[in-house]
Amino acid sequence: DRGQNRTAQKMINAVILAAGYGTRLEREIQADTSGTFAKLKGLPKPLIPVGGRPLIDFWIKDLQSSNDLVANIYVVTNSKFYPVFKEWAIKAHFPVDNIVDDGSTTNENRLGAISSLMVAVDKKKITSDLLVIAGDTLFYSDFVLRDFITRFLAKSRTEGAGVLISYYQLTDHREVLKRGIIELNEHDQVSNFLEKPKPEETESNKAVPPLYLYSSKTVNEIKKFVRSTKSREERDAPGQLLAWLYPRKPVFAFQIRGRFDIGGLADYAVANDYFATRQSSSL
C-alpha cells in the first residue's frame, strides 16, 4: 500500500502539496505550436511525466523507502484536479482516501498553499510531526529523503528543533532576487530569512526550496499563522510562514545540491532531460 494508511502517534505524517492550478505552465503548453508538449495539456504539475513517470511518483518512492518513519502519505489537491488524482491513485495503488480535496475550484478562489495544507491537517486529524513537500519540485538524484528525516529527529532530540528546512547554494549571487534566502548561525540554525532580497542586502546564497519538516508543536503554530494573515498572498507563500516561524521556534537547515522547480516549459524540459538521462543510464 503506497500511502501506508497506518496509525502511529510518534511517527511522521507527510503531505504533498498539489492544490495549485499551474496557470503559467498550462498557458505555455497551449501556446506551444510544436506539438512536443501536447501530452501535458490539462495535467496538474505533480502528475506531468518527468523521465517517463509522474513527478509525484519520485516523492512517493522516497517516502516509501522511509516507511518505518513515515506513517501516512497524503496529497492535498483542489476540486478541479481531484478526479485526475483519484485516477492516478487507483493506477498507482495509492489509497484514494489519502487524496484530500481543499474545496477550491479555480485559480481565482484557490486557498493558498498554507491554507490547503491546514485543510489536510484538519481533515486527516494529523497531530504528529509533519513533512511537507511541494508537488511541483524535484531534487537532484543524490538527495536522500531519509537523511533529511533523521537529521530532523536528531536536531529535535538534541536541540529542540521546531522545523527543519532544506537549502542549496546559488552559483550566481544575483539570483537571490528570485528566491527566499536564509542566513545561518554556526549551528545551522536560521538567523534570518529574506524573501527575494536585493543582492546588496545579504551575503548569503542559501536558497530555500519547498521541503519542510515541522514538529507537532510547530503545526499548532502554523494554525496561529493562518489566523493572523489578512490576504491569500500571505497564505500562498511558504516563505511568509518561515519568516513568521523562525523568531518563534528553532528552525534548522539541511544542505542539498540543488532542485528543479517546474514553473514553465523551459523548467520542465530541463528536469525531464535530467531524469530521462538518469533513467536510460540505469537500464
C-alpha positions in Angstrom: 0.0 0.0 0.0 1.8 3.1 -1.2 0.2 5.5 1.2 0.5 3.2 4.2 -2.7 4.4 6.0 -1.4 3.4 9.4 -2.0 4.9 12.8 1.2 5.8 14.6 1.2 8.7 17.0 5.0 9.0 17.2 5.7 8.7 13.5 5.8 11.4 10.9 2.9 12.1 8.5 3.6 13.5 5.1 1.6 15.9 2.9 2.4 16.6 -0.7 1.1 20.0 -1.8 -0.8 19.6 -5.1 -3.6 22.2 -4.9 -2.1 24.7 -7.4 -3.6 25.4 -10.8 -0.3 25.6 -12.8 -1.7 28.5 -14.9 1.7 29.6 -16.3 2.7 26.1 -17.4 -0.7 25.5 -18.9 -0.6 28.8 -20.8 2.8 28.0 -22.2 1.6 24.5 -23.3 -1.4 26.0 -25.0 0.9 28.5 -26.9 3.4 25.8 -28.0 2.9 25.0 -31.7 5.5 22.2 -31.9 3.2 19.6 -30.5 6.0 18.3 -28.3 4.2 19.1 -25.1 0.7 18.3 -26.1 0.6 15.3 -23.8 0.9 17.7 -20.8 -2.3 19.5 -21.6 -4.7 19.6 -18.7 -2.5 17.7 -16.2 -1.7 19.1 -12.8 2.0 19.7 -12.4 2.6 16.8 -9.9 1.3 14.4 -12.5 3.2 15.5 -15.5 5.6 12.8 -16.8 9.2 13.5 -15.8 11.8 11.0 -17.1 8.9 8.7 -18.1 6.8 8.7 -14.9 4.6 11.2 -12.9 6.6 13.7 -11.0 4.8 12.8 -7.7 6.0 9.2 -8.1 9.6 10.2 -7.3 8.4 11.5 -3.9 6.1 8.6 -3.2 9.1 6.2 -3.8 11.3 8.2 -1.5 8.6 8.3 1.2 8.1 4.6 0.9 11.8 3.9 1.4 11.3 5.5 4.9 8.1 3.8 5.8 9.4 2.9 9.2 9.5 6.6 9.9 6.6 7.9 7.8 3.1 6.7 8.9 0.9 8.0 6.1 1.3 10.0 2.9 -1.4 12.4 1.9 -1.9 14.5 -1.2 -3.9 17.7 -1.0 -5.3 19.0 -4.3 -8.3 21.0 -5.4 -11.8 20.1 -6.7 -10.8 20.7 -10.4 -7.9 18.1 -10.2 -9.3 15.8 -7.6 -10.8 13.3 -10.2 -7.4 13.2 -12.0 -5.5 12.4 -8.8 -8.1 9.8 -7.9 -7.5 8.1 -11.3 -3.7 8.3 -10.6 -4.2 6.8 -7.1 -6.2 3.9 -8.4 -3.5 3.1 -11.1 -0.6 3.6 -8.6 -2.2 1.5 -5.8 -2.2 4.6 -3.6 -5.1 4.9 -1.1 -7.8 7.1 -2.6 -8.9 8.2 0.9 -5.5 9.8 1.2 -6.3 12.3 -1.6 -7.7 15.4 0.1 -9.9 18.0 -1.8 -9.4 21.5 -0.5 -12.7 22.7 -2.0 -11.3 25.3 -4.3 -12.4 25.2 -8.0 -10.3 27.9 -9.8 -7.1 29.8 -9.6 -9.1 32.8 -8.6 -10.6 31.2 -5.5 -7.6 29.0 -4.6 -6.9 28.8 -0.8 -3.1 29.3 -0.9 -0.5 26.6 -0.1 -0.6 27.0 3.7 -4.4 27.0 3.9 -4.6 23.9 1.7 -2.0 22.2 4.0 -4.2 23.0 7.0 -7.3 21.5 5.3 -5.3 18.2 5.0 -4.2 18.5 8.6 -7.7 19.1 9.9 -9.5 16.6 7.7 -7.0 13.8 8.5 -6.6 14.8 12.1 -2.8 15.0 11.9 -1.2 15.6 15.3 2.2 14.2 14.7 5.4 15.7 13.2 4.6 16.8 9.7 6.7 16.5 6.5 5.5 18.9 3.7 6.6 18.6 0.1 5.7 20.8 -2.9 4.4 18.6 -5.6 5.9 20.6 -8.4 9.5 20.3 -7.2 12.2 17.7 -7.5 15.7 17.5 -6.1 18.9 16.1 -7.7 19.3 12.4 -7.7 21.8 12.3 -4.8 19.2 13.7 -2.3 18.2 11.1 0.3 15.0 11.9 2.0 15.7 9.5 4.8 18.8 11.6 5.7 16.7 14.7 5.9 14.2 13.0 8.2 16.9 11.5 10.5 18.6 14.9 10.7 15.3 16.4 11.9 14.9 13.7 14.5 18.4 14.3 15.8 18.1 18.1 15.9 14.7 17.7 17.6 16.1 15.4 20.3 19.3 17.4 21.0 18.4 21.0 20.2 14.7 21.2 20.3 14.2 21.8 16.6 10.8 23.1 15.7 11.4 22.9 11.9 14.0 21.5 9.5 14.2 23.1 6.1 16.4 22.5 3.1 18.7 24.9 1.2 21.1 24.9 -1.7 23.8 27.3 -2.7 23.1 29.6 -5.7 26.1 29.9 -8.0 25.1 33.5 -9.1 24.5 35.9 -6.3 22.2 38.0 -8.5 19.7 35.1 -8.3 18.8 36.0 -4.7 16.4 38.4 -6.3 14.2 35.5 -7.3 14.4 33.3 -4.2 13.7 33.0 -0.5 17.2 33.3 1.2 18.3 32.2 4.7 21.2 33.2 6.8 22.5 30.6 9.3 24.5 30.7 12.5 27.3 28.2 13.3 24.8 25.6 14.4 22.9 25.6 11.1 20.1 27.4 12.7 18.2 30.1 10.7 19.1 33.5 12.0 17.4 35.5 9.2 15.1 35.0 6.3 14.8 37.3 3.3 12.2 37.0 0.6 13.7 37.9 -2.8 16.3 40.4 -1.4 18.4 42.7 -3.4 22.0 41.3 -3.8 23.4 44.1 -1.6 21.0 43.2 1.3 22.7 39.8 2.1 25.9 37.9 1.5 24.1 34.6 1.7 23.5 32.5 -1.4 21.4 29.9 0.5 18.1 29.4 -1.3 15.2 27.6 0.3 13.1 25.1 -1.8 9.7 23.9 -0.5 10.6 20.9 1.7 9.8 21.3 5.4 9.6 19.1 8.4 7.6 20.6 11.3 7.4 19.3 14.8 3.9 18.5 16.1 4.1 21.6 18.4 5.0 23.8 15.4 2.0 22.5 13.5 -0.2 24.3 16.1 1.8 27.5 15.5 1.0 27.2 11.7 -2.7 27.4 12.6 -2.0 30.6 14.5 -0.1 32.0 11.5 -3.1 31.3 9.2 -5.5 33.0 11.6 -3.1 36.0 11.7 -2.9 36.5 7.9 -5.1 39.0 6.1 -4.5 38.0 2.5 -4.4 34.9 0.4 -1.0 36.0 -0.9 0.4 35.6 2.7 -1.1 32.1 3.0 0.2 31.1 -0.5 3.9 31.7 0.1 5.6 29.2 2.4 8.4 31.8 2.8 6.0 34.1 4.6 5.3 31.3 7.1 9.1 30.6 7.5 9.7 34.3 8.2 6.9 34.2 10.9 8.2 31.0 12.4 11.9 31.4 12.8 11.8 34.0 15.6 9.3 31.8 17.5 10.7 28.3 17.0 14.2 26.9 16.4 14.5 26.4 12.6 17.4 24.4 11.3 18.6 23.9 7.8 19.9 20.8 5.8 22.0 21.4 2.7 21.1 19.8 -0.7 22.9 20.1 -4.0 20.0 21.7 -6.0 16.4 21.4 -7.2 14.1 21.5 -10.2 11.1 23.8 -9.9 8.6 23.2 -12.7 7.3 26.7 -13.3 7.2 26.8 -17.1 8.0 24.7 -20.1 11.7 25.6 -20.1 12.0 24.4 -16.4 10.1 21.2 -17.4 12.4 20.4 -20.3 15.5 20.7 -18.1 14.0 18.4 -15.4 12.7 15.9 -17.9 16.1 15.7 -19.7 17.9 15.2 -16.4 15.7 12.3 -15.2 15.3 10.8 -18.6 19.1 10.6 -18.8 19.3 9.0 -15.4 16.6 6.5 -16.3 18.3 5.4 -19.5 21.7 5.1 -17.9 20.3 2.8 -15.2 18.9 0.4 -17.8 
